[in-house]
Amino acid sequence: MAGKKESTFINMVLVLFIITLVASAALGGLYELTKEPIAAAKLAKKLKAIKEVVPAFDNNPSDEMSEVEMPSGDKLEFYPATMGGNLVGTAVKTFTTNGFSGYVWVMVGFLPDGTINNYSVLEHKETPGLGTKMANWFKPTDPAKQKSSIINKNPGTTKFIVSKDGGDIDAITAATISSRAFLDAVQKGYNEYMKTKTKEDTSHE
């Protein structure tokens, strides 16, 4: 009886091992199959965001992309948009770690002088429903809500801090933390964009 029990146990272990092996192989294969489509979808989303946030251009901003590494190890990406060889704007993929649930990634379009042309929220893990609000709250069409807008405003001359904290931008209703995070990402993008632009202007002198 002892030998039979031992044999049954070994068989169970072997079956479990085979199932685990097959499952791991299947998951690995699934990852390989989905890796490229996921990467392609992210790239398409990024390119769509670039087109949304800067004026019309005739170059391929992705070909001229540059990066700046932040102390956290994360990188800001800069996509210059030109028309006829002249810079019309730069799309900056920027981020903050101060969101209610961590990272918030935003594509912000800056005109050459640093004024914001438009923005697009790329990724976030905020409370469900907040993503939609964040995507539209800071570019209202209602004249009565212009204090919440960042469009056509320059972080160099406007306080990109929520009005509750003494700034010039009204926060999303009942979402002050997410609003602070969003504005932090935009301000960070602006600061690094202006540093990069200053370096480029100096190198051309």
N, C-alpha and C positions, 0 to 999 in steps of 0.2 A: 504493500500500500504506500509506503514511504517513497519507493522508487517511482510509483505512478504519479503521486502528488508533485514530486520534484520535476518529473517530465512535463506535467501540465503547466507548472510554473515557468519552466524554461520556454515552453511553447508560447505562453502568454507574453513573456518578455520579448521573444522574437517577433511576434505579431505586432506588439506595441512599437518595437523598434522600426519595423518595416513601414507601419502606418505613419510614424513620425518622419521617416526618411522620405516617403512618397509625398507627404504634406509639405515638407520643406522644399522639395524639388518643385512641386507645383507652385508654391508661393514665389520661389525664385524665378521660375519661368514666367509667372504672371507679372512680376515686377519688371522683368526684361521686356515683356510685350507692351506694358503700359508706360514704361519710362520715357520713350521717345514721344508718344502722343501727348503725355502730360507736359513735357518740356516744350513741345510745339505749341500747345494751347497757351502756356504761360508767355511764350514769345509773342504769339498773336495778340494776347491781351495787352502786353507791354507796348507793342507797336500801335495798337488802337488807341491806347492812352496817350502816346506821344502825339498822335494826330489831333487828339481832342484838346490838348492843352497849349499848343503853340500855333502861331499863325501859319498860313499856307507856306509850304516849302517845296523845293525841287531837288534836294539832295536826299541821301539815305542817312539819317541821323545815327543809325546803329553802326554804320561803318566808321563813324568818327567819335564813337563813345569813349569817354574817359572815366576813371574811377578815383575816388578818394577814400582811403581807409580811415575809419573812425577808431577812437580808443577801445571801443567794445569789440573791434574786429569786423564789424559789419561795414559794408561799403555803400557809399552814395554813388550813383551813376549819373553822368551828364551826357545828354544827347543834343548837340548843337543842330539847329535847323536853319538852313540858309536858302535864300532865293536869289538866283543870279550871282552867287558867290558872296552875298551880303548876309550877315547874321540877322535873322528876324526874331529869334527866340531860342531858349534852351530848356529842354524838358529835363527835370531833375527828379530821379527816383530817390526819395528820402524816407526817413523812418523815425519812429520814436519808440522807446520801450516803456513809456509812461502811461500806456493805455490801461483801462480798467482790467483788461485781461492780457496785458503784455504788448507785443509788437503791433504797430499800425504802420503800414507802408502806403505812401502817397506819391503820385506823379504830379509834380507842380511845374507849370509852364511859366518861365520868367521872360519878360522882354529884355532887350539889352541893358536897360537902365535898372533892372531889378524889379520892375512893376509886375504884378501877377496877372497873367493873361487868362489862365484857367487852371483847374486841377482835376484829378481823378483818383479816387480811393482804390488802391490795388488789392490790399489784403488787410484783414483785421480779425480779431477774435472777441470783439465787444459784444455786449448784450444783443440778442436777436432783435432786428428792427432798427438798431442804431446805425447799421451800415448804410441803409437807405437814407436816413436822416443826414448822416455825415456827408454823403455823396451830393446832397442838394442844399443843405442848410447854409453853407458858407458861400453860396452864389444865388441868392434869392432874386426873383424878378419883381417881387412886390416892393415898391419904393419905400413903404413903411418899415421894411425889415432890412434896409441897407446897412444898418449898424452890425448885422451879422455877416455881411459880405466881405470876402477878401479879394474879390475880383477888382482889377484896376487900382489896387492899393499896393503901396510899396512898404515892405517891412522895415526899410531904412528910415521911413518918416512916419509910419503908423505903428502904434504899440500892438504887436500881435500877441496880446494877452487878453484873456476874457475880462469883460468889463467888471465882473464881480471882484477881480483881483487888481482893479485899477487900470485895465487896458482899454483898447478901443473896439474890441470885437465881442458881440453878444454870443454867449454860449448856447449850445443846444439845450432846449428846455429839459430839465431834470437829468442832464448828462454833462455836468461840469467837468468831471474827470476826463471823459473822452474828448471833450472840446479842448481842454488844456493840452491833451496829448496831441491832437490834430495840429493845433497851432504851434506846438513845440517842433513837430516834424517839418512844418512849413518854414519856420524860422531857421531851423538847422539847415535846410536846403538852401535858403537864401544866403546865410552866412558863408557856407562853403562855395556857393556859386560866385559870390562877390570876391572871395579870396582867389578863386581860380581865374576869374575875369581880370583881376588886378595883376596877377602874374603874367597872363597872356598879353595884356596891354603894355606892361613893362618890357616884356621880351621883344615887342615890336618897335620899341622906341630906338 
